[in-house]
Amino acid sequence: MKSDQSLKMLPNNLLHFPRLGLFILAAALLLMLPVTASAEYVSVQRDKVNIRSGPGTDHEIVWEVFRGYPLRITQRQGNWARVVDFEDDPGWIYTPLVGADKRVIVRVDVANMRKGPGTDYEVQAKVNYGVIFEPLERRQNWIRLRHNDGTTGWISANLLWPDDII
């Protein structure tokens, strides 16, 4: 009988502490939500790397990428990763062929590369769609970049992919 009385008293006790009951309920709901991880970006480590339709060399080659090409990993399966590129094209890549080197790609037809982080700065170059850069620093919505030929300058982040890499 004592255990029946204890069970009946529990709801009454929670009524005396409504904030505690709400806190416990909120905490339980938060624990059930999926954890959102930040995106994992990689870049290809050599030229002529195959992107396949599935995780394995027995799957069809759907496209080919070159050194520095940035990709976002969406899934892993053994030594293979499902990736998407800046055009949202999916495929699978053998993970020993990618590295953590940060790279961005121009995703508009032509982007102005400027001498400083803003439209008030002089345009020093016009950069075409698909050109890859190493991101060096970020100031608000501008990213300072370096090209393989040594050229450095600033491009608005919304003209690059990924735009949240630094």
Backbone as a printed PyTorch tensor [residue, N CA C, xyz], in Angstrom:
tensor([[[  0.8080,  -1.1940,   0.0000],
         [  0.0000,   0.0000,   0.0000],
         [  0.8510,   1.2590,   0.0000]],

        [[  1.9360,   1.2000,   0.6650],
         [  2.7880,   2.3660,   0.7400],
         [  3.2740,   2.7780,  -0.6520]],

        [[  3.5670,   1.8140,  -1.5000],
         [  4.0430,   2.1520,  -2.8380],
         [  2.9390,   2.8220,  -3.6500]],

        [[  1.6680,   2.4340,  -3.4640],
         [  0.5690,   3.0960,  -4.1610],
         [  0.4580,   4.5510,  -3.7500]],

        [[  0.6380,   4.8510,  -2.4820],
         [  0.5510,   6.2320,  -1.9890],
         [  1.7070,   7.0610,  -2.5580]],

        [[  2.8690,   6.4810,  -2.6710],
         [  4.0180,   7.2060,  -3.2160],
         [  3.7730,   7.5870,  -4.6710]],

        [[  3.1620,   6.6730,  -5.4390],
         [  2.8870,   6.9740,  -6.8350],
         [  1.8500,   8.0680,  -6.9660]],

        [[  0.8760,   8.0740,  -6.0990],
         [ -0.1600,   9.1020,  -6.1490],
         [  0.4020,  10.4610,  -5.7510]],

        [[  1.4100,  10.4840,  -4.9280],
         [  1.9500,  11.7530,  -4.4480],
         [  2.8840,  12.4000,  -5.4940]],

        [[  3.4660,  11.6310,  -6.3760],
         [  4.4230,  12.1780,  -7.3400],
         [  3.8210,  13.2950,  -8.1890]],

        [[  2.6490,  13.1010,  -8.8030],
         [  2.0840,  14.1990,  -9.5860],
         [  1.7910,  15.4220,  -8.7280]],

        [[  1.3230,  15.2350,  -7.5010],
         [  1.0450,  16.3680,  -6.6260],
         [  2.3280,  17.1250,  -6.2870]],

        [[  3.4260,  16.3620,  -6.0890],
         [  4.6950,  17.0230,  -5.7950],
         [  5.1460,  17.8780,  -6.9830]],

        [[  4.9370,  17.3800,  -8.1990],
         [  5.3360,  18.1470,  -9.3770],
         [  4.4930,  19.3990,  -9.5350]],

        [[  3.2560,  19.3480,  -9.0730],
         [  2.4120,  20.5430,  -9.1450],
         [  2.9590,  21.6580,  -8.2590]],

        [[  3.6380,  21.2990,  -7.1980],
         [  4.2180,  22.3050,  -6.3110],
         [  5.4740,  22.9230,  -6.9380]],

        [[  6.0410,  22.2520,  -7.9130],
         [  7.2470,  22.7380,  -8.5840],
         [  7.0140,  22.7630, -10.1020]],

        [[  6.1200,  23.6190, -10.5980],
         [  5.8000,  23.5900, -12.0300],
         [  7.0100,  23.9020, -12.9200]],

        [[  7.8850,  24.7570, -12.4600],
         [  9.0690,  25.0740, -13.2670],
         [  9.9800,  23.8610, -13.4110]],

        [[ 10.1200,  23.0990, -12.3430],
         [ 10.9540,  21.9070, -12.3990],
         [ 10.3670,  20.8930, -13.3820]],

        [[  9.0590,  20.7130, -13.3370],
         [  8.4010,  19.7860, -14.2560],
         [  8.5710,  20.2260, -15.7070]],

        [[  8.4090,  21.5120, -15.9720],
         [  8.6050,  22.0270, -17.3300],
         [ 10.0590,  21.8880, -17.7690]],

        [[ 10.9760,  22.1260, -16.8540],
         [ 12.3980,  21.9950, -17.1720],
         [ 12.7260,  20.5510, -17.5480]],

        [[ 12.2210,  19.6030, -16.7840],
         [ 12.4780,  18.1850, -17.0540],
         [ 11.8790,  17.8010, -18.4140]],

        [[ 10.6710,  18.2600, -18.6940],
         [ 10.0330,  17.9730, -19.9680],
         [ 10.8320,  18.5890, -21.1240]],

        [[ 11.2610,  19.8320, -20.9960],
         [ 12.0390,  20.5010, -22.0520],
         [ 13.3690,  19.7910, -22.2680]],

        [[ 14.0360,  19.4020, -21.1920],
         [ 15.3150,  18.7090, -21.3110],
         [ 15.1390,  17.3690, -22.0340]],

        [[ 14.0830,  16.6550, -21.7150],
         [ 13.8270,  15.3700, -22.3650],
         [ 13.5580,  15.5660, -23.8550]],

        [[ 12.8140,  16.6010, -24.2210],
         [ 12.5480,  16.8710, -25.6290],
         [ 13.8240,  17.2600, -26.3720]],

        [[ 14.6800,  18.0490, -25.7510],
         [ 15.9410,  18.4420, -26.3790],
         [ 16.8440,  17.2420, -26.6260]],

        [[ 16.8470,  16.2960, -25.7170],
         [ 17.6720,  15.1110, -25.8830],
         [ 17.1970,  14.2360, -27.0400]],

        [[ 15.9230,  14.3560, -27.4030],
         [ 15.3900,  13.5510, -28.4910],
         [ 15.6430,  14.1760, -29.8610]],

        [[ 16.0210,  15.4600, -29.9040],
         [ 16.2740,  16.1150, -31.1810],
         [ 17.5780,  15.6090, -31.7890]],

        [[ 17.6520,  15.5050, -33.1190],
         [ 18.9040,  15.0790, -33.7500],
         [ 19.9610,  16.1690, -33.6100]],

        [[ 21.1940,  15.7520, -33.4700],
         [ 22.2960,  16.6780, -33.3600],
         [ 22.6930,  17.1100, -34.7700]],

        [[ 22.7750,  18.4170, -34.9870],
         [ 23.1730,  18.9320, -36.2850],
         [ 24.6550,  19.2390, -36.2520]],

        [[ 25.4240,  18.4950, -37.0090],
         [ 26.8590,  18.7060, -37.0620],
         [ 27.1680,  19.7010, -38.1710]],

        [[ 28.2850,  20.3930, -38.0170],
         [ 28.6760,  21.2990, -39.0810],
         [ 29.1030,  20.4690, -40.2940]],

        [[ 28.9970,  21.0900, -41.4480],
         [ 29.3280,  20.3880, -42.6840],
         [ 30.8030,  20.0110, -42.6970]],

        [[ 31.1000,  18.8700, -43.2880],
         [ 32.4850,  18.4160, -43.4310],
         [ 32.9120,  18.6170, -44.8770]],

        [[ 33.8490,  19.5470, -45.0630],
         [ 34.3680,  19.8360, -46.3920],
         [ 35.7600,  19.2390, -46.5360]],

        [[ 36.0370,  18.7310, -47.7260],
         [ 37.3510,  18.1730, -48.0530],
         [ 37.7410,  18.6810, -49.4360]],

        [[ 38.9950,  18.4530, -49.7940],
         [ 39.4180,  18.7620, -51.1570],
         [ 40.1870,  17.5760, -51.7170]],

        [[ 40.1070,  17.4350, -53.0220],
         [ 40.7460,  16.3300, -53.7230],
         [ 42.2570,  16.5530, -53.7160]],

        [[ 43.0270,  15.4860, -53.4830],
         [ 44.4690,  15.5980, -53.2990],
         [ 45.3090,  15.3660, -54.5520]],

        [[ 44.6720,  14.9430, -55.6570],
         [ 45.4390,  14.7790, -56.8970],
         [ 44.5110,  14.9010, -58.1020]],

        [[ 45.0960,  14.9610, -59.2790],
         [ 44.3210,  15.1150, -60.5110],
         [ 43.7270,  13.7900, -60.9730]],

        [[ 42.6870,  13.9140, -61.7810],
         [ 42.0260,  12.7770, -62.4230],
         [ 41.5080,  11.7390, -61.4220]],

        [[ 40.7680,  12.2240, -60.4420],
         [ 40.1630,  11.3430, -59.4470],
         [ 38.7160,  11.0820, -59.8620]],

        [[ 38.3330,   9.8090, -59.8400],
         [ 36.9940,   9.4080, -60.2590],
         [ 35.9710,   9.5920, -59.1400]],

        [[ 34.8160,  10.1340, -59.5240],
         [ 33.6410,  10.1690, -58.6610],
         [ 32.7110,   9.0990, -59.2150]],

        [[ 32.2510,   8.2140, -58.3520],
         [ 31.4800,   7.0470, -58.7910],
         [ 30.0340,   7.1140, -58.3260]],

        [[ 29.2160,   6.2670, -58.9350],
         [ 27.7890,   6.2270, -58.6050],
         [ 27.5010,   5.5090, -57.2920]],

        [[ 28.4710,   4.7950, -56.7590],
         [ 28.3090,   4.0770, -55.5050],
         [ 29.6530,   3.8570, -54.8460]],

        [[ 29.6500,   3.3270, -53.6350],
         [ 30.8840,   3.1460, -52.8650],
         [ 31.6730,   1.8960, -53.2660]],

        [[ 32.4770,   2.0130, -54.3000],
         [ 33.3100,   0.8960, -54.7330],
         [ 33.7240,   1.0580, -56.1820]],

        [[ 34.8260,   0.4240, -56.5430],
         [ 35.3370,   0.5440, -57.9100],
         [ 34.4840,  -0.2090, -58.9310]],

        [[ 33.5620,  -1.0230, -58.4560],
         [ 32.6650,  -1.7210, -59.3780],
         [ 31.4950,  -0.8370, -59.8110]],

        [[ 31.3920,   0.3670, -59.2400],
         [ 30.3230,   1.2980, -59.6130],
         [ 30.7880,   2.2050, -60.7510]],

        [[ 29.8440,   2.6590, -61.5340],
         [ 30.1150,   3.5020, -62.7010],
         [ 30.8030,   4.8160, -62.3180]],

        [[ 31.7280,   5.2550, -63.1580],
         [ 32.3540,   6.5770, -62.9950],
         [ 31.3690,   7.5950, -63.5510]],

        [[ 30.9630,   8.5610, -62.7050],
         [ 29.9840,   9.5580, -63.1450],
         [ 30.6300,  10.8880, -63.5130]],

        [[ 31.7740,  11.2010, -62.9490],
         [ 32.5490,  12.3700, -63.3290],
         [ 33.9430,  12.2540, -62.7650]],

        [[ 34.8010,  13.1830, -63.1690],
         [ 36.2010,  13.1790, -62.7690],
         [ 36.5420,  14.5610, -62.2090]],

        [[ 37.3440,  14.5870, -61.1470],
         [ 37.7240,  15.8610, -60.5320],
         [ 39.2410,  15.9890, -60.4830]],

        [[ 39.6980,  17.1690, -60.1670],
         [ 41.1220,  17.4720, -60.1800],
         [ 41.5830,  17.9710, -58.8060]],

        [[ 42.8690,  18.0750, -58.6460],
         [ 43.5080,  18.4860, -57.4000],
         [ 42.9250,  19.8110, -56.8970]],

        [[ 42.5640,  19.8100, -55.6170],
         [ 42.0350,  21.0130, -54.9800],
         [ 40.5280,  21.1500, -55.0350]],

        [[ 39.8600,  20.3480, -55.8250],
         [ 38.4110,  20.4700, -56.0010],
         [ 37.7000,  20.2670, -54.6580]],

        [[ 36.8840,  21.2520, -54.2230],
         [ 36.2060,  21.1280, -52.9280],
         [ 34.9510,  20.2620, -53.0110]],

        [[ 34.7290,  19.4760, -51.9720],
         [ 33.5650,  18.6010, -51.8750],
         [ 33.0290,  18.6410, -50.4480]],

        [[ 31.7430,  18.3600, -50.3080],
         [ 31.1330,  18.2330, -48.9770],
         [ 30.7480,  16.7720, -48.7840]],

        [[ 31.2070,  16.2000, -47.6810],
         [ 30.8700,  14.8090, -47.3620],
         [ 29.4940,  14.7700, -46.7090]],

        [[ 28.6290,  13.8980, -47.2370],
         [ 27.2800,  13.7540, -46.6790],
         [ 27.0730,  12.4050, -46.0000]],

        [[ 27.9710,  11.4500, -46.2910],
         [ 27.8430,  10.1040, -45.7090],
         [ 29.1740,   9.3850, -45.8660]],

        [[ 29.4550,   8.4850, -44.9440],
         [ 30.6640,   7.6510, -45.0390],
         [ 30.2630,   6.1800, -45.0050]],

        [[ 31.0020,   5.3890, -45.7710],
         [ 30.7970,   3.9350, -45.7690],
         [ 32.1610,   3.2960, -46.0000]],

        [[ 32.7640,   2.8130, -44.9260],
         [ 34.1080,   2.2550, -45.0100],
         [ 35.0920,   3.3100, -45.4740]],

        [[ 35.8800,   2.9980, -46.5160],
         [ 36.8430,   3.9590, -47.0760],
         [ 36.2440,   4.8140, -48.1850]],

        [[ 34.9300,   4.8840, -48.2410],
         [ 34.2580,   5.6620, -49.2690],
         [ 33.3960,   6.7340, -48.6170]],

        [[ 33.2320,   7.8540, -49.3330],
         [ 32.3810,   8.9360, -48.8350],
         [ 31.4380,   9.3820, -49.9440]],

        [[ 30.1840,   9.5730, -49.5770],
         [ 29.2310,  10.1890, -50.5070],
         [ 29.4650,  11.6870, -50.4100]],

        [[ 29.6160,  12.3280, -51.5590],
         [ 29.9440,  13.7470, -51.5980],
         [ 28.9960,  14.4890, -52.5360]],

        [[ 28.9340,  15.8110, -52.3510],
         [ 28.2810,  16.7000, -53.3130],
         [ 29.2500,  17.8430, -53.5870]],

        [[ 29.1280,  18.4000, -54.7850],
         [ 29.9890,  19.5250, -55.1350],
         [ 29.1790,  20.8150, -55.1360]],

        [[ 29.7750,  21.8890, -55.6340],
         [ 29.1320,  23.2010, -55.5890],
         [ 27.9150,  23.3010, -56.4930]],

        [[ 27.7530,  22.3750, -57.4120],
         [ 26.5660,  22.3180, -58.2620],
         [ 25.5360,  21.3310, -57.7150]],

        [[ 25.8130,  20.8070, -56.5240],
         [ 24.9570,  19.8410, -55.8340],
         [ 24.9000,  18.4900, -56.5450]],

        [[ 25.9360,  18.1980, -57.3420],
         [ 26.0350,  16.8980, -58.0000],
         [ 26.5760,  15.8750, -56.9960]],

        [[ 25.8820,  14.7360, -56.8300],
         [ 26.3230,  13.7290, -55.8640],
         [ 27.2170,  12.6560, -56.4940]],

        [[ 27.9570,  11.9930, -55.6510],
         [ 28.7730,  10.8680, -56.0860],
         [ 29.5420,  10.3020, -54.9020]],

        [[ 30.3620,   9.3030, -55.1730],
         [ 31.1630,   8.6370, -54.1390],
         [ 32.6400,   8.7500, -54.4980]],

        [[ 33.4670,   8.9780, -53.4690],
         [ 34.9070,   9.1000, -53.6680],
         [ 35.6290,   8.2440, -52.6360]],

        [[ 36.7450,   7.6860, -53.0410],
         [ 37.6030,   6.8990, -52.1550],
         [ 38.3100,   7.8880, -51.2220]],

        [[ 38.0790,   7.7610, -49.9100],
         [ 38.5240,   8.7920, -48.9640],
         [ 40.0370,   8.9980, -48.8590]],

        [[ 40.9040,   8.0060, -49.1310],
         [ 42.3310,   8.3320, -49.1250],
         [ 42.7300,   9.3570, -50.2030]],

        [[ 41.8320,   9.6680, -51.1260],
         [ 42.1280,  10.6280, -52.1880],
         [ 41.6980,  12.0510, -51.8580]],

        [[ 41.1630,  12.2600, -50.6450],
         [ 40.7780,  13.6050, -50.2240],
         [ 41.5040,  13.9730, -48.9400]],

        [[ 41.5920,  15.2780, -48.6910],
         [ 42.2380,  15.7680, -47.4830],
         [ 41.4750,  16.9480, -46.9120]],

        [[ 41.9220,  17.4110, -45.7750],
         [ 41.2470,  18.4810, -45.0580],
         [ 41.6710,  19.8780, -45.5230]],

        [[ 42.5210,  19.9750, -46.5510],
         [ 42.9230,  21.2920, -47.0620],
         [ 41.6790,  22.0670, -47.4670]],

        [[ 41.5650,  23.2990, -46.9720],
         [ 40.3970,  24.1080, -47.2930],
         [ 40.5410,  24.7310, -48.6710]],

        [[ 39.4870,  24.5860, -49.4660],
         [ 39.4350,  25.1810, -50.7940],
         [ 38.0190,  25.6810, -51.0490]],

        [[ 37.9120,  26.7370, -51.8550],
         [ 36.6170,  27.2650, -52.2860],
         [ 36.6370,  27.3810, -53.8070]],

        [[ 35.4470,  27.4520, -54.3940],
         [ 35.3220,  27.5310, -55.8500],
         [ 34.3460,  28.6560, -56.1900]],

        [[ 34.6320,  29.3870, -57.2490],
         [ 33.7550,  30.4660, -57.6950],
         [ 32.5120,  29.8380, -58.3090]],

        [[ 31.3370,  30.2730, -57.8260],
         [ 30.0910,  29.6500, -58.2810],
         [ 29.2150,  30.5640, -59.1410]],

        [[ 29.7740,  31.6890, -59.5790],
         [ 29.0660,  32.5970, -60.4810],
         [ 29.8680,  32.7220, -61.7760]],

        [[ 29.2430,  33.2480, -62.8200],
         [ 29.9290,  33.3520, -64.1170],
         [ 31.2350,  34.1260, -64.0170]],

        [[ 31.1940,  35.3010, -63.3770],
         [ 32.3860,  36.1290, -63.2000],
         [ 32.2860,  36.8210, -61.8440]],

        [[ 33.3670,  36.7410, -61.0740],
         [ 33.4320,  37.4130, -59.7700],
         [ 34.5640,  38.4320, -59.7910]],

        [[ 34.3310,  39.5690, -59.1620],
         [ 35.3820,  40.5770, -59.0270],
         [ 36.2660,  40.2310, -57.8420]],

        [[ 37.5610,  40.1270, -58.0930],
         [ 38.5280,  39.9740, -57.0050],
         [ 39.0420,  41.3760, -56.6940]],

        [[ 38.9210,  41.7740, -55.4410],
         [ 39.2600,  43.1400, -55.0450],
         [ 40.5070,  43.1860, -54.1750]],

        [[ 41.0560,  44.3940, -54.0510],
         [ 42.2660,  44.6050, -53.2500],
         [ 41.9750,  44.6290, -51.7560]],

        [[ 40.7200,  44.7620, -51.3880],
         [ 40.3250,  44.7730, -49.9840],
         [ 38.9290,  44.2230, -49.8210]],

        [[ 38.4860,  44.0600, -48.5590],
         [ 37.1990,  43.4270, -48.2710],
         [ 36.0010,  44.3770, -48.3800]],

        [[ 35.6250,  44.7020, -49.6010],
         [ 34.4560,  45.5560, -49.8020],
         [ 34.3930,  46.0850, -51.2150]],

        [[ 33.2090,  46.5620, -51.6000],
         [ 33.0260,  47.0650, -52.9610],
         [ 33.7010,  48.4100, -53.1780]],

        [[ 34.1620,  49.0670, -52.1210],
         [ 34.8900,  50.3330, -52.2600],
         [ 36.3220,  50.1100, -52.7400]],

        [[ 36.8020,  48.8880, -52.6710],
         [ 38.1740,  48.5850, -53.0880],
         [ 38.2320,  48.3100, -54.5890]],

        [[ 39.3710,  48.6060, -55.1560],
         [ 39.6020,  48.4410, -56.5940],
         [ 39.5380,  46.9620, -57.0050]],

        [[ 38.9570,  46.7230, -58.1710],
         [ 38.9340,  45.3740, -58.7500],
         [ 40.3100,  45.1100, -59.3410]],

        [[ 40.9450,  44.0270, -58.9000],
         [ 42.2750,  43.6940, -59.4200],
         [ 42.2410,  42.5610, -60.4240]],

        [[ 41.1340,  41.8020, -60.4540],
         [ 41.0140,  40.7070, -61.4220],
         [ 39.5540,  40.3080, -61.5620]],

        [[ 39.2290,  39.7560, -62.7150],
         [ 37.9290,  39.1260, -62.9630],
         [ 38.1740,  37.6310, -62.9160]],

        [[ 37.3860,  36.9160, -62.1030],
         [ 37.6020,  35.4850, -61.8940],
         [ 36.4090,  34.7120, -62.4450]],

        [[ 36.6770,  33.7230, -63.2500],
         [ 35.6350,  32.9410, -63.9070],
         [ 35.0800,  31.8260, -63.0220]],

        [[ 33.9080,  31.3800, -63.4090],
         [ 33.2040,  30.2480, -62.8070],
         [ 34.1340,  29.0350, -62.7260]],

        [[ 34.1610,  28.3850, -61.5550],
         [ 34.9030,  27.1440, -61.4000],
         [ 36.3610,  27.2900, -60.9980]],

        [[ 36.8440,  28.5230, -60.8130],
         [ 38.2280,  28.7110, -60.3840],
         [ 38.3250,  28.4290, -58.8880]],

        [[ 39.3770,  27.7150, -58.4990],
         [ 39.5600,  27.2760, -57.1110],
         [ 40.6160,  28.1260, -56.4110]],

        [[ 40.3340,  28.4260, -55.1340],
         [ 41.2350,  29.2200, -54.2990],
         [ 41.3910,  28.5850, -52.9230]],

        [[ 42.4760,  28.9630, -52.2610],
         [ 42.6670,  28.6410, -50.8500],
         [ 42.1610,  29.8340, -50.0440]],

        [[ 41.2020,  29.6290, -49.1260],
         [ 40.7390,  30.7470, -48.2970],
         [ 41.7640,  31.0460, -47.2010]],

        [[ 42.0620,  32.3300, -47.0030],
         [ 43.0780,  32.7340, -46.0320],
         [ 42.4930,  33.3950, -44.7880]],

        [[ 41.5050,  34.2470, -44.9960],
         [ 40.8950,  34.9410, -43.8530],
         [ 39.5280,  35.4460, -44.2500]],

        [[ 38.7280,  35.7470, -43.2430],
         [ 37.3700,  36.2510, -43.4780],
         [ 37.1820,  37.5420, -42.7070]],

        [[ 36.5810,  38.5200, -43.3570],
         [ 36.1490,  39.7570, -42.7100],
         [ 34.7110,  39.9860, -43.1160]],

        [[ 33.8280,  39.7580, -42.1640],
         [ 32.3850,  39.8170, -42.4010],
         [ 32.0220,  38.9290, -43.5920]],

        [[ 31.5030,  39.4980, -44.6840],
         [ 31.0660,  38.6700, -45.8150],
         [ 32.1140,  38.6140, -46.9370]],

        [[ 33.3680,  38.8750, -46.6150],
         [ 34.4350,  38.8580, -47.6150],
         [ 35.4960,  37.8550, -47.2130]],

        [[ 36.0190,  37.1350, -48.2040],
         [ 37.0570,  36.1340, -47.9420],
         [ 38.3000,  36.4970, -48.7450]],

        [[ 39.4220,  36.5480, -48.0440],
         [ 40.7160,  36.7570, -48.7070],
         [ 41.2040,  35.4090, -49.2080]],

        [[ 41.6130,  35.3640, -50.4720],
         [ 41.9270,  34.1050, -51.1460],
         [ 43.3170,  34.1440, -51.7710]],

        [[ 43.8540,  32.9390, -51.9820],
         [ 45.1070,  32.8000, -52.7280],
         [ 44.9070,  31.7440, -53.8080]],

        [[ 45.2970,  32.1010, -55.0280],
         [ 45.2550,  31.1650, -56.1550],
         [ 46.5800,  30.4140, -56.2000]],

        [[ 46.6080,  29.2760, -56.8880],
         [ 47.8450,  28.4900, -57.0320],
         [ 48.9830,  29.2860, -57.6550]],

        [[ 48.6530,  30.2950, -58.4790],
         [ 49.7060,  31.1050, -59.1060],
         [ 50.2430,  32.1950, -58.1800]],

        [[ 49.7190,  32.2610, -56.9370],
         [ 50.1970,  33.2320, -55.9540],
         [ 49.3480,  34.4790, -55.8290]],

        [[ 48.4290,  34.7010, -56.7520],
         [ 47.5530,  35.8700, -56.6940],
         [ 46.6890,  35.8100, -55.4410]],

        [[ 46.6150,  36.9430, -54.7250],
         [ 45.7260,  37.0390, -53.5670],
         [ 44.7810,  38.2100, -53.7520]],

        [[ 43.6310,  38.1190, -53.1480],
         [ 42.6420,  39.1870, -53.2050],
         [ 41.3950,  38.7710, -52.4540]],

        [[ 40.4060,  39.6360, -52.5160],
         [ 39.1650,  39.4520, -51.7640],
         [ 37.9830,  39.2540, -52.7030]],

        [[ 37.1230,  38.2700, -52.3700],
         [ 35.8780,  38.0370, -53.1080],
         [ 34.7560,  37.8820, -52.0830]],

        [[ 33.5950,  38.4190, -52.4240],
         [ 32.4240,  38.2850, -51.5570],
         [ 32.1020,  36.8080, -51.3390]],

        [[ 31.8510,  36.4280, -50.0960],
         [ 31.6090,  35.0240, -49.7440],
         [ 30.4130,  34.4350, -50.4730]],

        [[ 29.4010,  35.2500, -50.7730],
         [ 28.2180,  34.6830, -51.4250],
         [ 28.4580,  34.3250, -52.8950]],

        [[ 29.6640,  34.6140, -53.4180],
         [ 30.0260,  34.2280, -54.7810],
         [ 30.8690,  32.9540, -54.8000]],

        [[ 31.1100,  32.3910, -53.6100],
         [ 31.9900,  31.2300, -53.4530],
         [ 31.2340,  30.0580, -52.8450]],

        [[ 31.7890,  28.8600, -53.0550],
         [ 31.2700,  27.6590, -52.3840],
         [ 32.4490,  26.8420, -51.8810]],

        [[ 32.4050,  26.3930, -50.6650],
         [ 31.4250,  26.7530, -49.6580],
         [ 31.6950,  28.1640, -49.1380]],

        [[ 30.6370,  28.8440, -48.7260],
         [ 30.8050,  30.2100, -48.2490],
         [ 31.0060,  30.2970, -46.7450]],

        [[ 30.9420,  29.1520, -46.0660],
         [ 31.0850,  29.1240, -44.6070],
         [ 32.2970,  28.3240, -44.1590]],

        [[ 33.2930,  28.1930, -45.0220],
         [ 34.4410,  27.3360, -44.7190],
         [ 35.3830,  27.9660, -43.6840]],

        [[ 35.4180,  29.2850, -43.6330],
         [ 36.2140,  29.9420, -42.5780],
         [ 35.3960,  31.0330, -41.9310]]])
